Amino acid sequence: MVIKMKFVIQRVTEASVKVDGEVIGEIGHGLLVLVGVSGTDNQQIADKMIDKLIKLRIFDDADGKTNLSISDVQGEFLIISQFTLYANCKKGNRPSFIDAGKPDMANELYEYVISSLEAKGFPTQHGSFGADMKVSLLNDGPFTIVLDSAEIL
């Protein structure tokens, strides 16, 4: 099985993240994206994931059809690092996270995702890599998609 970068994408009407009781990131209408980095990921994989993310037509048009991208609705991003997307629960009852990227490399790619979205002109807020974060959201729909780079490369 090939382990690659994962995004859990949630369409939201609002979302925020707190660290030590203080809000460090907050958005209105847009996408909350949980980013998981595996040990085999790189910037080229991240670029393909970002391209797919910004082109996904998952917002409603005037007829109520999911036909618009985040650009079309002038939405915002809240990006959260999430190594637990690589939980392996096959053996025992305590998940293993051996497939998650090593912290330095994973943080580098997480920061790359954030800076790439900002460079493309998207309002982007984010959490704090490795911190104990409290994430709040109001899922719109609910609408949640799991994007796995192994499926789009």
GULUM-778102 format. One record per atom (N, C-alpha, C): residue number from 1; residue in one letter; atom name; x, y, z. Coordinates in steps of 0.2 Angstrom, whole numbers, plus 2048, in hexadecimal, padded with zeros to 3 digits. Example, Ala and Ser with C-alpha at 12.3 -4.5 7.8 and 13.67 -1.06 7.14 Angstrom:
% GULUM-778102
{seq 1&type A&atom N&u 842&v 7E4&w 827} $
{seq 1&type A&atom CA&u 83E&v 7EA&w 827} $
{seq 1&type A&atom C&u 842&v 7F0&w 827} $
{seq 2&type S&atom N&u 840&v 7F5&w 823} $
{seq 2&type S&atom CA&u 844&v 7FB&w 824} $
{seq 2&type S&atom C&u 840&v 800&w 827} $
//
This chain:
% GULUM-778102
{seq 1&type M&atom N&u 804&v 7FA&w 800} $
{seq 1&type M&atom CA&u 800&v 800&w 800} $
{seq 1&type M&atom C&u 804&v 806&w 800} $
{seq 2&type V&atom N&u 803&v 80B&w 7FC} $
{seq 2&type V&atom CA&u 807&v 811&w 7FB} $
{seq 2&type V&atom C&u 804&v 816&w 800} $
{seq 3&type I&atom N&u 808&v 819&w 804} $
{seq 3&type I&atom CA&u 806&v 81E&w 809} $
{seq 3&type I&atom C&u 808&v 825&w 806} $
{seq 4&type K&atom N&u 803&v 829&w 806} $
{seq 4&type K&atom CA&u 805&v 830&w 803} $
{seq 4&type K&atom C&u 801&v 835&w 807} $
{seq 5&type M&atom N&u 802&v 83B&w 805} $
{seq 5&type M&atom CA&u 7FF&v 841&w 808} $
{seq 5&type M&atom C&u 7F7&v 841&w 808} $
{seq 6&type K&atom N&u 7F4&v 843&w 80E} $
{seq 6&type K&atom CA&u 7ED&v 843&w 80E} $
{seq 6&type K&atom C&u 7EA&v 849&w 810} $
{seq 7&type F&atom N&u 7E5&v 84C&w 80E} $
{seq 7&type F&atom CA&u 7E1&v 851&w 810} $
{seq 7&type F&atom C&u 7DA&v 84F&w 812} $
{seq 8&type V&atom N&u 7D8&v 851&w 818} $
{seq 8&type V&atom CA&u 7D1&v 850&w 819} $
{seq 8&type V&atom C&u 7CE&v 857&w 819} $
{seq 9&type I&atom N&u 7C9&v 858&w 814} $
{seq 9&type I&atom CA&u 7C7&v 85F&w 812} $
{seq 9&type I&atom C&u 7BF&v 85F&w 814} $
{seq 10&type Q&atom N&u 7BE&v 864&w 818} $
{seq 10&type Q&atom CA&u 7B7&v 866&w 81B} $
{seq 10&type Q&atom C&u 7B5&v 86D&w 819} $
{seq 11&type R&atom N&u 7AF&v 86D&w 815} $
{seq 11&type R&atom CA&u 7AD&v 873&w 814} $
{seq 11&type R&atom C&u 7A9&v 876&w 81A} $
{seq 12&type V&atom N&u 7AB&v 87C&w 81C} $
{seq 12&type V&atom CA&u 7A9&v 87F&w 822} $
{seq 12&type V&atom C&u 7A6&v 886&w 821} $
{seq 13&type T&atom N&u 7A1&v 888&w 825} $
{seq 13&type T&atom CA&u 79F&v 88F&w 826} $
{seq 13&type T&atom C&u 7A3&v 893&w 82A} $
{seq 14&type E&atom N&u 7A7&v 88F&w 82F} $
{seq 14&type E&atom CA&u 7AC&v 893&w 833} $
{seq 14&type E&atom C&u 7B0&v 88D&w 836} $
{seq 15&type A&atom N&u 7B6&v 88F&w 838} $
{seq 15&type A&atom CA&u 7BB&v 88A&w 83C} $
{seq 15&type A&atom C&u 7C0&v 88E&w 83F} $
{seq 16&type S&atom N&u 7C2&v 88B&w 845} $
{seq 16&type S&atom CA&u 7C8&v 88F&w 848} $
{seq 16&type S&atom C&u 7CC&v 889&w 84C} $
{seq 17&type V&atom N&u 7D2&v 88C&w 84E} $
{seq 17&type V&atom CA&u 7D7&v 887&w 851} $
{seq 17&type V&atom C&u 7DA&v 88B&w 857} $
{seq 18&type K&atom N&u 7DA&v 888&w 85D} $
{seq 18&type K&atom CA&u 7DD&v 88B&w 863} $
{seq 18&type K&atom C&u 7E3&v 887&w 865} $
{seq 19&type V&atom N&u 7E8&v 88A&w 868} $
{seq 19&type V&atom CA&u 7ED&v 887&w 86B} $
{seq 19&type V&atom C&u 7EE&v 88B&w 872} $
{seq 20&type D&atom N&u 7EE&v 887&w 877} $
{seq 20&type D&atom CA&u 7EF&v 88A&w 87E} $
{seq 20&type D&atom C&u 7E9&v 88F&w 87F} $
{seq 21&type G&atom N&u 7E3&v 88D&w 87D} $
{seq 21&type G&atom CA&u 7DD&v 892&w 87E} $
{seq 21&type G&atom C&u 7DD&v 898&w 87A} $
{seq 22&type E&atom N&u 7E2&v 899&w 875} $
{seq 22&type E&atom CA&u 7E2&v 89F&w 871} $
{seq 22&type E&atom C&u 7E1&v 89D&w 86A} $
{seq 23&type V&atom N&u 7DC&v 8A1&w 867} $
{seq 23&type V&atom CA&u 7DA&v 8A0&w 860} $
{seq 23&type V&atom C&u 7E1&v 8A2&w 85C} $
{seq 24&type I&atom N&u 7E3&v 89D&w 858} $
{seq 24&type I&atom CA&u 7E9&v 89F&w 853} $
{seq 24&type I&atom C&u 7E7&v 89F&w 84C} $
{seq 25&type G&atom N&u 7E2&v 89C&w 84A} $
{seq 25&type G&atom CA&u 7DF&v 89C&w 843} $
{seq 25&type G&atom C&u 7D8&v 89C&w 843} $
{seq 26&type E&atom N&u 7D5&v 8A0&w 83F} $
{seq 26&type E&atom CA&u 7CD&v 8A0&w 83E} $
{seq 26&type E&atom C&u 7CB&v 8A2&w 837} $
{seq 27&type I&atom N&u 7C6&v 89E&w 835} $
{seq 27&type I&atom CA&u 7C3&v 8A0&w 82E} $
{seq 27&type I&atom C&u 7BC&v 8A0&w 82E} $
{seq 28&type G&atom N&u 7B9&v 8A3&w 829} $
{seq 28&type G&atom CA&u 7B2&v 8A3&w 828} $
{seq 28&type G&atom C&u 7B1&v 89D&w 823} $
{seq 29&type H&atom N&u 7AD&v 89F&w 81E} $
{seq 29&type H&atom CA&u 7AB&v 89A&w 818} $
{seq 29&type H&atom C&u 7B1&v 898&w 815} $
{seq 30&type G&atom N&u 7B2&v 891&w 814} $
{seq 30&type G&atom CA&u 7B8&v 88F&w 811} $
{seq 30&type G&atom C&u 7B9&v 887&w 812} $
{seq 31&type L&atom N&u 7BF&v 885&w 813} $
{seq 31&type L&atom CA&u 7C1&v 87E&w 814} $
{seq 31&type L&atom C&u 7C6&v 87E&w 81A} $
{seq 32&type L&atom N&u 7C4&v 879&w 81E} $
{seq 32&type L&atom CA&u 7C9&v 877&w 823} $
{seq 32&type L&atom C&u 7CC&v 871&w 820} $
{seq 33&type V&atom N&u 7D3&v 871&w 820} $
{seq 33&type V&atom CA&u 7D7&v 86B&w 81D} $
{seq 33&type V&atom C&u 7DC&v 868&w 822} $
{seq 34&type L&atom N&u 7DA&v 862&w 824} $
{seq 34&type L&atom CA&u 7DF&v 85E&w 828} $
{seq 34&type L&atom C&u 7E4&v 85B&w 823} $
{seq 35&type V&atom N&u 7EB&v 85D&w 825} $
{seq 35&type V&atom CA&u 7F0&v 85B&w 820} $
{seq 35&type V&atom C&u 7F4&v 855&w 824} $
{seq 36&type G&atom N&u 7F5&v 84F&w 820} $
{seq 36&type G&atom CA&u 7F9&v 84A&w 823} $
{seq 36&type G&atom C&u 7FF&v 849&w 81E} $
{seq 37&type V&atom N&u 805&v 849&w 821} $
{seq 37&type V&atom CA&u 80B&v 848&w 81C} $
{seq 37&type V&atom C&u 80E&v 841&w 81E} $
{seq 38&type S&atom N&u 80F&v 83D&w 819} $
{seq 38&type S&atom CA&u 812&v 836&w 81A} $
{seq 38&type S&atom C&u 81A&v 837&w 819} $
{seq 39&type G&atom N&u 81D&v 832&w 81B} $
{seq 39&type G&atom CA&u 824&v 832&w 81A} $
{seq 39&type G&atom C&u 827&v 832&w 813} $
{seq 40&type T&atom N&u 823&v 831&w 80E} $
{seq 40&type T&atom CA&u 825&v 831&w 807} $
{seq 40&type T&atom C&u 823&v 837&w 803} $
{seq 41&type D&atom N&u 820&v 83C&w 806} $
{seq 41&type D&atom CA&u 81D&v 842&w 803} $
{seq 41&type D&atom C&u 823&v 847&w 801} $
{seq 42&type N&atom N&u 821&v 84B&w 7FC} $
{seq 42&type N&atom CA&u 826&v 850&w 7FA} $
{seq 42&type N&atom C&u 822&v 856&w 7F8} $
{seq 43&type Q&atom N&u 825&v 85C&w 7F5} $
{seq 43&type Q&atom CA&u 822&v 862&w 7F3} $
{seq 43&type Q&atom C&u 81E&v 860&w 7ED} $
{seq 44&type Q&atom N&u 820&v 85C&w 7E8} $
{seq 44&type Q&atom CA&u 81D&v 85A&w 7E2} $
{seq 44&type Q&atom C&u 816&v 857&w 7E4} $
{seq 45&type I&atom N&u 816&v 853&w 7E9} $
{seq 45&type I&atom CA&u 80F&v 850&w 7EB} $
{seq 45&type I&atom C&u 80B&v 855&w 7EE} $
{seq 46&type A&atom N&u 80E&v 859&w 7F2} $
{seq 46&type A&atom CA&u 80A&v 85F&w 7F5} $
{seq 46&type A&atom C&u 807&v 863&w 7F0} $
{seq 47&type D&atom N&u 80B&v 865&w 7EB} $
{seq 47&type D&atom CA&u 808&v 869&w 7E5} $
{seq 47&type D&atom C&u 802&v 866&w 7E2} $
{seq 48&type K&atom N&u 802&v 860&w 7E1} $
{seq 48&type K&atom CA&u 7FD&v 85D&w 7DD} $
{seq 48&type K&atom C&u 7F7&v 85D&w 7E2} $
{seq 49&type M&atom N&u 7F8&v 85B&w 7E8} $
{seq 49&type M&atom CA&u 7F2&v 85C&w 7ED} $
{seq 49&type M&atom C&u 7EF&v 863&w 7EE} $
{seq 50&type I&atom N&u 7F3&v 868&w 7EE} $
{seq 50&type I&atom CA&u 7F1&v 86F&w 7EE} $
{seq 50&type I&atom C&u 7ED&v 870&w 7E8} $
{seq 51&type D&atom N&u 7F0&v 86E&w 7E2} $
{seq 51&type D&atom CA&u 7EC&v 870&w 7DC} $
{seq 51&type D&atom C&u 7E5&v 86D&w 7DC} $
{seq 52&type K&atom N&u 7E5&v 867&w 7DE} $
{seq 52&type K&atom CA&u 7DE&v 863&w 7DE} $
{seq 52&type K&atom C&u 7DA&v 867&w 7E4} $
{seq 53&type L&atom N&u 7DD&v 868&w 7E9} $
{seq 53&type L&atom CA&u 7D9&v 86C&w 7EF} $
{seq 53&type L&atom C&u 7D6&v 872&w 7EC} $
{seq 54&type I&atom N&u 7D9&v 876&w 7E9} $
{seq 54&type I&atom CA&u 7D7&v 87D&w 7E7} $
{seq 54&type I&atom C&u 7D2&v 87C&w 7E1} $
{seq 55&type K&atom N&u 7D2&v 877&w 7DD} $
{seq 55&type K&atom CA&u 7CE&v 876&w 7D8} $
{seq 55&type K&atom C&u 7C7&v 872&w 7D9} $
{seq 56&type L&atom N&u 7C7&v 86F&w 7DF} $
{seq 56&type L&atom CA&u 7C1&v 86B&w 7E1} $
{seq 56&type L&atom C&u 7BB&v 86F&w 7E1} $
{seq 57&type R&atom N&u 7B6&v 86D&w 7DD} $
{seq 57&type R&atom CA&u 7B0&v 871&w 7DD} $
{seq 57&type R&atom C&u 7AB&v 86E&w 7E2} $
{seq 58&type I&atom N&u 7AB&v 870&w 7E8} $
{seq 58&type I&atom CA&u 7A7&v 86E&w 7ED} $
{seq 58&type I&atom C&u 7A3&v 873&w 7F1} $
{seq 59&type F&atom N&u 7A2&v 879&w 7EE} $
{seq 59&type F&atom CA&u 79E&v 87E&w 7F0} $
{seq 59&type F&atom C&u 798&v 87F&w 7EC} $
{seq 60&type D&atom N&u 792&v 880&w 7EF} $
{seq 60&type D&atom CA&u 78C&v 881&w 7EB} $
{seq 60&type D&atom C&u 78C&v 887&w 7E7} $
{seq 61&type D&atom N&u 789&v 886&w 7E1} $
{seq 61&type D&atom CA&u 788&v 88C&w 7DC} $
{seq 61&type D&atom C&u 781&v 88E&w 7DE} $
{seq 62&type A&atom N&u 77E&v 893&w 7D9} $
{seq 62&type A&atom CA&u 778&v 896&w 7DA} $
{seq 62&type A&atom C&u 772&v 891&w 7DA} $
{seq 63&type D&atom N&u 773&v 88B&w 7D7} $
{seq 63&type D&atom CA&u 76E&v 886&w 7D6} $
{seq 63&type D&atom C&u 76F&v 881&w 7DC} $
{seq 64&type G&atom N&u 773&v 882&w 7E0} $
{seq 64&type G&atom CA&u 774&v 87D&w 7E6} $
{seq 64&type G&atom C&u 778&v 877&w 7E4} $
{seq 65&type K&atom N&u 77C&v 877&w 7DE} $
{seq 65&type K&atom CA&u 780&v 871&w 7DC} $
{seq 65&type K&atom C&u 787&v 873&w 7DE} $
{seq 66&type T&atom N&u 78B&v 86E&w 7E0} $
{seq 66&type T&atom CA&u 792&v 86E&w 7E2} $
{seq 66&type T&atom C&u 796&v 86F&w 7DC} $
{seq 67&type N&atom N&u 797&v 875&w 7DA} $
{seq 67&type N&atom CA&u 79A&v 877&w 7D3} $
{seq 67&type N&atom C&u 79F&v 87C&w 7D4} $
{seq 68&type L&atom N&u 7A0&v 87F&w 7DA} $
{seq 68&type L&atom CA&u 7A5&v 884&w 7DA} $
{seq 68&type L&atom C&u 7AB&v 883&w 7DF} $
{seq 69&type S&atom N&u 7B1&v 886&w 7DD} $
{seq 69&type S&atom CA&u 7B7&v 884&w 7E1} $
{seq 69&type S&atom C&u 7B8&v 88A&w 7E6} $
{seq 70&type I&atom N&u 7BD&v 889&w 7EA} $
{seq 70&type I&atom CA&u 7BE&v 88E&w 7F0} $
{seq 70&type I&atom C&u 7BF&v 895&w 7ED} $
{seq 71&type S&atom N&u 7C3&v 895&w 7E7} $
{seq 71&type S&atom CA&u 7C4&v 89B&w 7E4} $
{seq 71&type S&atom C&u 7BD&v 89F&w 7E2} $
{seq 72&type D&atom N&u 7B9&v 89B&w 7DF} $
{seq 72&type D&atom CA&u 7B2&v 89D&w 7DD} $
{seq 72&type D&atom C&u 7AE&v 8A1&w 7E2} $
{seq 73&type V&atom N&u 7AF&v 89E&w 7E8} $
{seq 73&type V&atom CA&u 7AB&v 8A1&w 7EE} $
{seq 73&type V&atom C&u 7AF&v 8A5&w 7F3} $
{seq 74&type Q&atom N&u 7B5&v 8A6&w 7F1} $
{seq 74&type Q&atom CA&u 7BA&v 8AB&w 7F5} $
{seq 74&type Q&atom C&u 7BA&v 8A8&w 7FC} $
{seq 75&type G&atom N&u 7BB&v 8A2&w 7FC} $
{seq 75&type G&atom CA&u 7BC&v 89E&w 803} $
{seq 75&type G&atom C&u 7C3&v 89F&w 806} $
{seq 76&type E&atom N&u 7C3&v 89D&w 80C} $
{seq 76&type E&atom CA&u 7C9&v 89D&w 810} $
{seq 76&type E&atom C&u 7CB&v 896&w 812} $
{seq 77&type F&atom N&u 7D2&v 895&w 813} $
{seq 77&type F&atom CA&u 7D4&v 88E&w 816} $
{seq 77&type F&atom C&u 7D7&v 88F&w 81D} $
{seq 78&type L&atom N&u 7D5&v 889&w 821} $
{seq 78&type L&atom CA&u 7D8&v 888&w 827} $
{seq 78&type L&atom C&u 7DC&v 882&w 827} $
{seq 79&type I&atom N&u 7E3&v 882&w 827} $
{seq 79&type I&atom CA&u 7E7&v 87C&w 826} $
{seq 79&type I&atom C&u 7E9&v 879&w 82D} $
{seq 80&type I&atom N&u 7E8&v 873&w 82E} $
{seq 80&type I&atom CA&u 7EA&v 870&w 834} $
{seq 80&type I&atom C&u 7EE&v 86A&w 833} $
{seq 81&type S&atom N&u 7F4&v 869&w 836} $
{seq 81&type S&atom CA&u 7F8&v 863&w 836} $
{seq 81&type S&atom C&u 7F5&v 85D&w 83A} $
{seq 82&type Q&atom N&u 7F5&v 857&w 837} $
{seq 82&type Q&atom CA&u 7F1&v 852&w 83A} $
{seq 82&type Q&atom C&u 7F5&v 84B&w 838} $
{seq 83&type F&atom N&u 7FA&v 84A&w 83C} $
{seq 83&type F&atom CA&u 7FE&v 843&w 83B} $
{seq 83&type F&atom C&u 7F9&v 83D&w 83D} $
{seq 84&type T&atom N&u 7F4&v 83E&w 841} $
{seq 84&type T&atom CA&u 7F0&v 838&w 842} $
{seq 84&type T&atom C&u 7EC&v 836&w 83C} $
{seq 85&type L&atom N&u 7EC&v 839&w 837} $
{seq 85&type L&atom CA&u 7E9&v 836&w 831} $
{seq 85&type L&atom C&u 7ED&v 830&w 82F} $
{seq 86&type Y&atom N&u 7F3&v 82E&w 831} $
{seq 86&type Y&atom CA&u 7F6&v 828&w 830} $
{seq 86&type Y&atom C&u 7F6&v 823&w 835} $
{seq 87&type A&atom N&u 7F1&v 823&w 839} $
{seq 87&type A&atom CA&u 7F0&v 81E&w 83F} $
{seq 87&type A&atom C&u 7EF&v 818&w 83B} $
{seq 88&type N&atom N&u 7F3&v 813&w 83E} $
{seq 88&type N&atom CA&u 7F2&v 80C&w 83C} $
{seq 88&type N&atom C&u 7EF&v 808&w 842} $
{seq 89&type C&atom N&u 7E9&v 805&w 841} $
{seq 89&type C&atom CA&u 7E6&v 802&w 846} $
{seq 89&type C&atom C&u 7E6&v 7FB&w 845} $
{seq 90&type K&atom N&u 7EA&v 7F8&w 841} $
{seq 90&type K&atom CA&u 7E9&v 7F1&w 840} $
{seq 90&type K&atom C&u 7EB&v 7EC&w 845} $
{seq 91&type K&atom N&u 7F0&v 7EE&w 849} $
{seq 91&type K&atom CA&u 7F2&v 7EA&w 84F} $
{seq 91&type K&atom C&u 7F1&v 7ED&w 855} $
{seq 92&type G&atom N&u 7EE&v 7EA&w 85A} $
{seq 92&type G&atom CA&u 7EC&v 7EC&w 861} $
{seq 92&type G&atom C&u 7E7&v 7F2&w 861} $
{seq 93&type N&atom N&u 7E7&v 7F5&w 866} $
{seq 93&type N&atom CA&u 7E2&v 7FB&w 867} $
{seq 93&type N&atom C&u 7E5&v 802&w 867} $
{seq 94&type R&atom N&u 7EC&v 802&w 867} $
{seq 94&type R&atom CA&u 7EF&v 808&w 867} $
{seq 94&type R&atom C&u 7F2&v 80A&w 860} $
{seq 95&type P&atom N&u 7F0&v 80F&w 85C} $
{seq 95&type P&atom CA&u 7F2&v 810&w 856} $
{seq 95&type P&atom C&u 7F9&v 812&w 855} $
{seq 96&type S&atom N&u 7FC&v 80F&w 84F} $
{seq 96&type S&atom CA&u 803&v 811&w 84E} $
{seq 96&type S&atom C&u 803&v 816&w 848} $
{seq 97&type F&atom N&u 808&v 81B&w 849} $
{seq 97&type F&atom CA&u 808&v 820&w 844} $
{seq 97&type F&atom C&u 80F&v 820&w 840} $
{seq 98&type I&atom N&u 811&v 81A&w 83F} $
{seq 98&type I&atom CA&u 818&v 819&w 83C} $
{seq 98&type I&atom C&u 818&v 81C&w 835} $
{seq 99&type D&atom N&u 812&v 81C&w 831} $
{seq 99&type D&atom CA&u 812&v 81E&w 82A} $
{seq 99&type D&atom C&u 812&v 826&w 82A} $
{seq 100&type A&atom N&u 811&v 82A&w 82F} $
{seq 100&type A&atom CA&u 811&v 831&w 82F} $
{seq 100&type A&atom C&u 818&v 833&w 82E} $
{seq 101&type G&atom N&u 818&v 839&w 82B} $
{seq 101&type G&atom CA&u 81F&v 83C&w 829} $
{seq 101&type G&atom C&u 823&v 83E&w 830} $
{seq 102&type K&atom N&u 829&v 83E&w 830} $
{seq 102&type K&atom CA&u 82D&v 840&w 836} $
{seq 102&type K&atom C&u 82C&v 848&w 837} $
{seq 103&type P&atom N&u 82B&v 84A&w 83D} $
{seq 103&type P&atom CA&u 829&v 851&w 83E} $
{seq 103&type P&atom C&u 82C&v 856&w 83A} $
{seq 104&type D&atom N&u 833&v 856&w 83A} $
{seq 104&type D&atom CA&u 836&v 85C&w 836} $
{seq 104&type D&atom C&u 834&v 85C&w 82F} $
{seq 105&type M&atom N&u 834&v 856&w 82B} $
{seq 105&type M&atom CA&u 832&v 856&w 824} $
{seq 105&type M&atom C&u 82A&v 857&w 824} $
{seq 106&type A&atom N&u 826&v 855&w 828} $
{seq 106&type A&atom CA&u 81F&v 856&w 828} $
{seq 106&type A&atom C&u 81E&v 85D&w 829} $
{seq 107&type N&atom N&u 821&v 860&w 82E} $
{seq 107&type N&atom CA&u 820&v 868&w 82F} $
{seq 107&type N&atom C&u 822&v 86C&w 829} $
{seq 108&type E&atom N&u 827&v 86A&w 826} $
{seq 108&type E&atom CA&u 82A&v 86D&w 820} $
{seq 108&type E&atom C&u 824&v 86D&w 81A} $
{seq 109&type L&atom N&u 821&v 867&w 819} $
{seq 109&type L&atom CA&u 81C&v 867&w 814} $
{seq 109&type L&atom C&u 816&v 86A&w 816} $
{seq 110&type Y&atom N&u 814&v 86A&w 81C} $
{seq 110&type Y&atom CA&u 80E&v 86D&w 81F} $
{seq 110&type Y&atom C&u 80F&v 875&w 81E} $
{seq 111&type E&atom N&u 814&v 878&w 820} $
{seq 111&type E&atom CA&u 816&v 87F&w 81E} $
{seq 111&type E&atom C&u 816&v 880&w 817} $
{seq 112&type Y&atom N&u 818&v 87C&w 813} $
{seq 112&type Y&atom CA&u 818&v 87D&w 80C} $
{seq 112&type Y&atom C&u 811&v 87D&w 809} $
{seq 113&type V&atom N&u 80C&v 879&w 80B} $
{seq 113&type V&atom CA&u 805&v 879&w 809} $
{seq 113&type V&atom C&u 802&v 880&w 80B} $
{seq 114&type I&atom N&u 804&v 882&w 811} $
{seq 114&type I&atom CA&u 801&v 889&w 813} $
{seq 114&type I&atom C&u 804&v 88F&w 80F} $
{seq 115&type S&atom N&u 80A&v 88F&w 80E} $
{seq 115&type S&atom CA&u 80D&v 894&w 80A} $
{seq 115&type S&atom C&u 80B&v 894&w 803} $
{seq 116&type S&atom N&u 80A&v 88E&w 800} $
{seq 116&type S&atom CA&u 808&v 88D&w 7F9} $
{seq 116&type S&atom C&u 801&v 890&w 7F8} $
{seq 117&type L&atom N&u 7FD&v 88F&w 7FD} $
{seq 117&type L&atom CA&u 7F6&v 891&w 7FD} $
{seq 117&type L&atom C&u 7F6&v 899&w 7FD} $
{seq 118&type E&atom N&u 7FA&v 89B&w 802} $
{seq 118&type E&atom CA&u 7FB&v 8A3&w 803} $
{seq 118&type E&atom C&u 7FD&v 8A6&w 7FC} $
{seq 119&type A&atom N&u 802&v 8A3&w 7F9} $
{seq 119&type A&atom CA&u 805&v 8A5&w 7F3} $
{seq 119&type A&atom C&u 800&v 8A6&w 7ED} $
{seq 120&type K&atom N&u 7FC&v 8A1&w 7ED} $
{seq 120&type K&atom CA&u 7F6&v 8A1&w 7E8} $
{seq 120&type K&atom C&u 7F1&v 8A6&w 7EA} $
{seq 121&type G&atom N&u 7F1&v 8AA&w 7EF} $
{seq 121&type G&atom CA&u 7ED&v 8AF&w 7F1} $
{seq 121&type G&atom C&u 7E7&v 8AD&w 7F5} $
{seq 122&type F&atom N&u 7E7&v 8A7&w 7F8} $
{seq 122&type F&atom CA&u 7E1&v 8A5&w 7FC} $
{seq 122&type F&atom C&u 7E2&v 8A7&w 803} $
{seq 123&type P&atom N&u 7DD&v 8AA&w 807} $
{seq 123&type P&atom CA&u 7DE&v 8AB&w 80E} $
{seq 123&type P&atom C&u 7DF&v 8A5&w 811} $
{seq 124&type T&atom N&u 7E4&v 8A4&w 815} $
{seq 124&type T&atom CA&u 7E6&v 89E&w 818} $
{seq 124&type T&atom C&u 7E8&v 89F&w 81F} $
{seq 125&type Q&atom N&u 7E4&v 89B&w 824} $
{seq 125&type Q&atom CA&u 7E6&v 89B&w 82B} $
{seq 125&type Q&atom C&u 7E9&v 894&w 82C} $
{seq 126&type H&atom N&u 7EC&v 893&w 832} $
{seq 126&type H&atom CA&u 7EF&v 88C&w 833} $
{seq 126&type H&atom C&u 7F0&v 88B&w 83B} $
{seq 127&type G&atom N&u 7F1&v 885&w 83C} $
{seq 127&type G&atom CA&u 7F2&v 883&w 843} $
{seq 127&type G&atom C&u 7F9&v 883&w 845} $
{seq 128&type S&atom N&u 7FC&v 880&w 84A} $
{seq 128&type S&atom CA&u 803&v 880&w 84C} $
{seq 128&type S&atom C&u 805&v 879&w 84C} $
{seq 129&type F&atom N&u 80A&v 877&w 847} $
{seq 129&type F&atom CA&u 80C&v 870&w 847} $
{seq 129&type F&atom C&u 80E&v 86E&w 84D} $
{seq 130&type G&atom N&u 80C&v 868&w 84F} $
{seq 130&type G&atom CA&u 80E&v 864&w 855} $
{seq 130&type G&atom C&u 80B&v 867&w 85C} $
{seq 131&type A&atom N&u 807&v 86C&w 85B} $
{seq 131&type A&atom CA&u 804&v 86F&w 861} $
{seq 131&type A&atom C&u 7FE&v 86B&w 863} $
{seq 132&type D&atom N&u 7FB&v 86B&w 869} $
{seq 132&type D&atom CA&u 7F5&v 868&w 86B} $
{seq 132&type D&atom C&u 7F0&v 86E&w 869} $
{seq 133&type M&atom N&u 7EC&v 86C&w 864} $
{seq 133&type M&atom CA&u 7E8&v 871&w 861} $
{seq 133&type M&atom C&u 7E0&v 86F&w 862} $
{seq 134&type K&atom N&u 7DC&v 874&w 863} $
{seq 134&type K&atom CA&u 7D5&v 873&w 864} $
{seq 134&type K&atom C&u 7D2&v 876&w 85E} $
{seq 135&type V&atom N&u 7CF&v 872&w 859} $
{seq 135&type V&atom CA&u 7CC&v 874&w 853} $
{seq 135&type V&atom C&u 7C5&v 874&w 853} $
{seq 136&type S&atom N&u 7C2&v 87A&w 852} $
{seq 136&type S&atom CA&u 7BA&v 87A&w 852} $
{seq 136&type S&atom C&u 7B8&v 87C&w 84A} $
{seq 137&type L&atom N&u 7B2&v 879&w 849} $
{seq 137&type L&atom CA&u 7B0&v 87A&w 842} $
{seq 137&type L&atom C&u 7A8&v 879&w 842} $
{seq 138&type L&atom N&u 7A5&v 87D&w 83D} $
{seq 138&type L&atom CA&u 79E&v 87C&w 83B} $
{seq 138&type L&atom C&u 79F&v 879&w 834} $
{seq 139&type N&atom N&u 79E&v 872&w 833} $
{seq 139&type N&atom CA&u 79E&v 86F&w 82D} $
{seq 139&type N&atom C&u 798&v 871&w 829} $
{seq 140&type D&atom N&u 799&v 873&w 823} $
{seq 140&type D&atom CA&u 794&v 875&w 81E} $
{seq 140&type D&atom C&u 792&v 870&w 81A} $
{seq 141&type G&atom N&u 78C&v 86D&w 81B} $
{seq 141&type G&atom CA&u 789&v 867&w 817} $
{seq 141&type G&atom C&u 786&v 862&w 81B} $
{seq 142&type P&atom N&u 78A&v 85E&w 81F} $
{seq 142&type P&atom CA&u 791&v 85E&w 81F} $
{seq 142&type P&atom C&u 794&v 85B&w 819} $
{seq 143&type F&atom N&u 79A&v 85E&w 817} $
{seq 143&type F&atom CA&u 79E&v 85C&w 811} $
{seq 143&type F&atom C&u 7A5&v 85B&w 813} $
{seq 144&type T&atom N&u 7A7&v 855&w 812} $
{seq 144&type T&atom CA&u 7AE&v 853&w 814} $
{seq 144&type T&atom C&u 7B1&v 84E&w 80F} $
{seq 145&type I&atom N&u 7B7&v 84F&w 80D} $
{seq 145&type I&atom CA&u 7BA&v 84B&w 808} $
{seq 145&type I&atom C&u 7C1&v 849&w 80A} $
{seq 146&type V&atom N&u 7C3&v 843&w 809} $
{seq 146&type V&atom CA&u 7CA&v 841&w 80A} $
{seq 146&type V&atom C&u 7CD&v 841&w 803} $
{seq 147&type L&atom N&u 7D3&v 845&w 803} $
{seq 147&type L&atom CA&u 7D7&v 845&w 7FD} $
{seq 147&type L&atom C&u 7DD&v 842&w 7FE} $
{seq 148&type D&atom N&u 7DF&v 83C&w 7FB} $
{seq 148&type D&atom CA&u 7E5&v 838&w 7FC} $
{seq 148&type D&atom C&u 7E9&v 839&w 7F5} $
{seq 149&type S&atom N&u 7EF&v 83B&w 7F6} $
{seq 149&type S&atom CA&u 7F3&v 83C&w 7F0} $
{seq 149&type S&atom C&u 7F4&v 835&w 7EC} $
{seq 150&type A&atom N&u 7F4&v 830&w 7F0} $
{seq 150&type A&atom CA&u 7F5&v 829&w 7EC} $
{seq 150&type A&atom C&u 7EF&v 828&w 7E7} $
{seq 151&type E&atom N&u 7EA&v 82C&w 7E8} $
{seq 151&type E&atom CA&u 7E4&v 82B&w 7E3} $
{seq 151&type E&atom C&u 7E4&v 830&w 7DE} $
{seq 152&type I&atom N&u 7E8&v 835&w 7DE} $
{seq 152&type I&atom CA&u 7E8&v 83B&w 7D9} $
{seq 152&type I&atom C&u 7EF&v 83B&w 7D5} $
{seq 153&type L&atom N&u 7F4&v 838&w 7D7} $
{seq 153&type L&atom CA&u 7FA&v 838&w 7D4} $
{seq 153&type L&atom C&u 7FA&v 834&w 7CD} $
//
